Amino acid sequence: MSETRSIPLLGDIPLEYGQRIEHSVDGGFVPLRIAGLDGELQQRLSRRGHRIRICGYLVGDEAASQLETLQNAGLAGEELTFASDITTALDLQKVVITSFRAVEVAGVPGRFSYDISIVESPPLPPPAQLEAFGGLDDFGLGDLGFDTDILGDIADLAGDIAGAIDDALGVLDALSGLSDLDVGGMFDPLQDPINKVSQVASKFGDAISGLTKAFS
């Protein structure tokens, strides 16, 4: 009694005369040398994608048409499904063809050999969401001892500082006005320091204003 042989399927392309299928996977380990440790510590970052190589033949009247289908699939670079006995235990959802090679031998009509390499193409993780504090609030900041109520205190403090800066700028404006009085140039030496302090205070005021908006 002959054993039923399953046919590998790449997308909707049956590889009826597949002769050899190889599967390989890199566990993603990186060796780390530790002082005083004989040997190397193996740290796993993440495994690489499953890699599969398929070798076989296209035979018969439909061989040329099947070859064209495989060539187009290789050129398109689109994700495909793959099913075979060797991948039964793998969670292999989608693959892409990374290389395709076909050979035709003179004197052997209607027969092509092929060598296909495919690699796992896993789905991308969900896109990151723009949230307060870069989404850190989803990790339970309260449980980590971070009291979010303090943000209101920071906003109030920033407002108080901004008010104090406005008062200081008013004083500087008053001093600047005094320097314009005709009192024999008595306030001329103050003009340059007043201008410099006024510029610094103005910039600091803008920064505090932005901080106030950020925490309000």
KOLMI-157695 format. One line per 10 residues: number of its first residue (from 1); their letters; for each residue z, x, y of N, C-alpha, C. Coordinates in steps of 0.05 Angstrom, whole numbers. Layout:
! KOLMI-157695
NUM) A) Z:X:Y:Z:X:Y:Z:X:Y  ...
//
This chain:
! KOLMI-157695
1) MSETRSIPLL) 0:17:-24:0:0:0:0:18:25  -20:14:42:-23:31:65:-4:21:87  6:40:103:24:34:124:9:27:149  17:5:162:4:-4:187:9:16:209  -12:24:222:-10:44:243:-14:31:270  6:34:288:3:22:315:-16:39:332  -30:26:349:-49:40:366:-37:44:394  -36:69:404:-25:74:431:-41:59:451  -28:49:472:-41:33:492:-34:45:520  -54:53:534:-51:64:561:-62:43:581
11) GDIPLEYGQR) -44:29:595:-53:7:610:-64:-14:591  -89:-23:595:-102:-41:576:-124:-26:560  -121:1:558:-140:18:544:-129:25:517  -139:16:495:-130:24:469:-140:51:461  -122:69:453:-130:96:444:-130:96:413  -151:83:402:-152:77:374:-152:102:357  -167:122:366:-169:146:350:-153:170:361  -130:163:372:-112:184:381:-102:200:357  -103:227:360:-97:245:338:-69:258:341  -61:261:366:-36:276:370:-23:266:396
21) IEHSVDGGFV) 3:260:396:17:252:420:43:270:421  47:283:443:70:300:447:87:289:470  113:289:467:131:280:488:150:303:495  154:308:520:173:328:529:188:318:554  212:328:557:228:321:580:246:345:587  249:350:613:266:371:623:292:358:631  315:367:620:340:354:626:350:358:654  338:377:669:346:381:697:371:397:700  376:415:681:400:432:683:394:458:699  414:465:716:412:490:731:434:508:723
31) PLRIAGLDGE) 428:533:714:450:551:705:464:563:729  491:564:727:508:575:748:526:596:736  525:620:747:542:642:737:570:640:751  591:640:734:618:638:744:632:665:738  646:676:758:660:701:754:682:697:732  682:715:713:701:714:691:694:696:668  670:682:670:661:664:649:638:677:634  641:681:608:620:691:592:599:669:588  575:674:594:554:654:593:551:641:621  537:619:622:531:606:647:538:576:646
41) LQQRLSRRGH) 549:567:667:555:538:669:529:523:674  525:501:660:501:485:662:507:460:679  496:459:703:501:436:720:475:420:720  478:394:715:455:377:714:451:363:741  428:368:754:422:355:779:410:328:774  388:327:759:375:302:750:353:310:732  348:293:713:326:299:694:299:295:707  280:310:698:252:306:707:240:284:692  216:275:701:203:253:688:193:260:660  192:239:643:181:243:616:151:251:619
51) RIRICGYLVG) 144:270:602:116:280:602:104:276:574  80:265:574:67:258:548:39:269:549  31:281:527:4:290:524:-9:276:500  -33:266:504:-47:251:484:-74:264:478  -79:270:453:-105:281:445:-118:263:424  -144:259:427:-157:242:407:-187:241:411  -199:221:399:-228:219:400:-236:191:408  -260:189:420:-273:164:425:-298:164:408  -301:144:391:-322:145:370:-336:118:369  -362:119:365:-377:94:360:-394:87:384
61) DEAASQLETL) -406:63:382:-424:53:402:-411:49:429  -385:43:429:-370:38:454:-357:63:466  -362:86:453:-349:111:462:-355:118:491  -380:116:499:-387:123:526:-374:104:546  -373:78:540:-360:59:557:-330:64:559  -317:71:536:-289:77:536:-283:102:552  -301:122:550:-297:147:565:-298:141:595  -317:124:603:-319:117:631:-293:103:641  -282:86:624:-257:72:631:-234:92:635  -232:111:617:-211:131:619:-215:149:643
71) QNAGLAGEEL) -240:156:649:-246:173:672:-239:159:698  -246:133:699:-239:118:724:-209:115:727  -195:112:705:-166:110:707:-154:136:717  -165:159:707:-155:185:717:-161:190:746  -184:180:755:-192:184:783:-176:166:802  -170:142:793:-156:122:810:-128:131:817  -115:144:798:-87:153:803:-67:131:805  -74:108:794:-56:85:796:-35:85:773  -13:72:777:7:69:756:-2:52:733  4:60:709:-3:46:685:21:43:667
81) TFASDITTAL) 19:24:649:39:22:627:30:39:604  49:47:587:42:62:563:60:54:541  48:50:518:63:41:494:54:57:470  73:68:455:66:82:430:92:85:414  90:92:389:113:96:372:132:117:383  121:138:394:137:161:403:154:154:427  146:133:442:162:126:466:179:101:462  182:93:437:197:68:432:225:69:443  239:92:440:266:95:449:269:101:479  247:104:493:248:112:521:245:88:539
91) DLQKVVITSF) 259:88:562:256:68:582:233:77:600  209:74:590:185:84:604:171:60:616  175:55:642:163:31:654:134:36:663  130:57:679:104:63:689:98:93:686  72:99:683:63:127:682:39:130:700  33:155:706:8:162:720:-6:184:705  -32:185:706:-48:206:693:-48:230:711  -37:252:702:-37:276:719:-61:294:713  -72:292:689:-96:308:683:-111:294:660  -138:297:661:-155:286:641:-178:305:634
101) RAVEVAGVPG) -182:309:609:-203:328:600:-218:315:577  -244:316:579:-261:305:558:-282:326:549  -289:325:523:-307:345:512:-328:330:495  -353:337:499:-375:326:483:-389:350:469  -393:348:443:-405:370:428:-434:362:421  -452:382:426:-481:377:420:-485:372:390  -502:353:384:-508:346:356:-489:326:344  -469:318:360:-451:297:350:-451:274:369  -471:256:367:-474:234:386:-452:213:382  -446:200:405:-426:178:404:-398:187:397
111) RFSYDISIVE) -391:212:404:-365:222:398:-355:240:421  -332:234:432:-320:250:453:-291:255:446  -282:279:451:-254:285:448:-241:285:476  -216:277:477:-202:276:503:-174:288:501  -165:296:524:-138:308:526:-126:297:552  -106:279:549:-95:265:572:-66:273:576  -58:280:600:-30:285:606:-20:263:625  2:250:618:13:230:635:42:237:640  53:226:662:81:232:669:94:206:679  119:203:674:134:179:683:133:176:713
121) SPPLPPPAQL) 130:152:722:130:146:751:151:124:756  176:132:760:198:112:763:196:97:790  207:73:791:207:58:816:225:71:837  217:68:862:233:80:884:258:64:888  280:77:897:304:62:903:299:43:927  316:22:931:312:4:953:314:19:979  300:10:1000:301:24:1026:328:23:1038  335:44:1053:361:45:1067:361:24:1089  385:12:1093:388:-8:1114:402:4:1138  393:-3:1161:406:6:1186:431:-11:1191
131) EAFGGLDDFG) 454:1:1188:479:-13:1191:498:3:1208  520:-10:1215:541:4:1231:551:28:1217  553:50:1231:563:75:1221:546:85:1197  520:80:1199:502:89:1178:507:77:1151  519:53:1150:525:40:1125:551:48:1113  567:65:1126:592:75:1115:612:52:1111  608:30:1126:627:8:1123:625:-4:1096  602:-1:1082:599:-12:1055:616:3:1034  626:27:1041:641:43:1023:672:39:1026  679:18:1041:707:12:1044:723:32:1060
141) LGDLGFDTDI) 717:33:1086:731:52:1103:761:46:1105  768:21:1102:796:14:1103:811:27:1080  798:27:1056:811:39:1033:814:69:1036  797:81:1053:798:110:1056:818:118:1078  832:98:1090:851:104:1111:839:105:1139  815:96:1142:802:96:1169:806:69:1182  822:68:1203:829:43:1216:808:37:1237  791:17:1231:770:10:1250:780:-3:1275  806:-12:1276:817:-24:1300:819:-4:1323  820:21:1316:822:42:1336:797:43:1354
151) LGDIADLAGD) 775:32:1344:751:32:1360:754:17:1386  770:-5:1385:775:-20:1410:791:-4:1429  810:11:1420:826:29:1437:808:50:1450  790:61:1434:771:82:1445:754:70:1466  745:45:1462:728:32:1482:743:28:1508  769:19:1506:785:15:1530:790:41:1544  796:62:1529:801:88:1541:776:98:1555  753:95:1543:728:104:1555:723:88:1581  730:62:1581:727:47:1606:746:56:1628  771:63:1621:789:74:1640:779:100:1652
161) IAGAIDDALG) 769:118:1635:758:143:1645:735:139:1663  718:120:1656:694:114:1673:703:104:1700  725:87:1701:735:77:1726:746:100:1743  760:118:1730:772:141:1745:750:159:1756  728:162:1741:706:178:1751:693:165:1775  690:138:1774:679:124:1798:696:128:1822  723:127:1819:741:132:1841:738:160:1852  735:180:1833:732:208:1842:706:212:1857  685:198:1848:659:200:1862:661:188:1890  678:167:1892:682:155:1919:695:175:1938
171) VLDALSGLSD) 715:189:1928:729:210:1944:709:232:1952  693:240:1933:673:261:1939:653:252:1960  645:227:1958:627:216:1979:640:217:2006  666:210:2006:680:210:2032:682:238:2043  688:258:2026:689:286:2035:662:295:2045  641:286:2031:614:294:2039:608:283:2066  618:258:2071:613:246:2098:627:261:2120  651:271:2113:666:287:2133:651:312:2141  637:323:2123:623:348:2129:600:344:2148  592:318:2151:570:312:2170:580:308:2199
181) LDVGGMFDPL) 607:307:2202:618:303:2228:614:328:2246  611:323:2271:608:346:2290:635:357:2298  646:373:2281:672:385:2287:669:415:2285  647:425:2295:643:454:2296:638:466:2269  628:451:2250:622:462:2224:647:468:2207  669:455:2213:694:462:2199:693:455:2170  677:435:2162:675:427:2134:651:438:2120  636:455:2134:612:467:2121:618:482:2096  640:498:2094:645:513:2069:650:494:2045  658:468:2051:663:450:2029:638:437:2017
191) QDPINKVSQV) 616:438:2033:592:423:2025:581:431:1998  579:457:1993:567:466:1967:585:459:1943  611:465:1944:629:456:1922:628:426:1917  628:411:1940:627:381:1937:602:372:1922  580:384:1929:555:377:1916:555:383:1886  565:407:1879:566:415:1851:584:397:1835  609:391:1846:628:374:1832:616:346:1829  602:337:1850:591:310:1849:570:307:1827  553:328:1824:533:328:1803:545:327:1775  566:345:1771:579:346:1745:593:319:1739
201) ASKFGDAISG) 607:308:1759:621:283:1755:601:260:1748  578:260:1762:558:239:1757:548:240:1728  542:265:1718:533:268:1691:555:259:1671  579:267:1677:601:260:1659:605:230:1658  601:218:1682:603:189:1684:582:175:1667  558:185:1667:537:174:1651:544:176:1621  555:199:1613:562:203:1585:584:184:1577  604:180:1594:626:161:1587:615:133:1586  597:126:1604:585:99:1604:571:94:1578  556:114:1568:542:111:1542:562:108:1520
211) LTKAFS) 584:123:1521:605:122:1500:618:94:1500  622:83:1524:634:57:1526:616:36:1513  590:37:1518:571:18:1506:571:21:1476  572:46:1466:571:51:1437:594:39:1422  618:39:1434:642:29:1421:649:1:1429  633:-12:1446:639:-39:1455:626:-59:1436
//
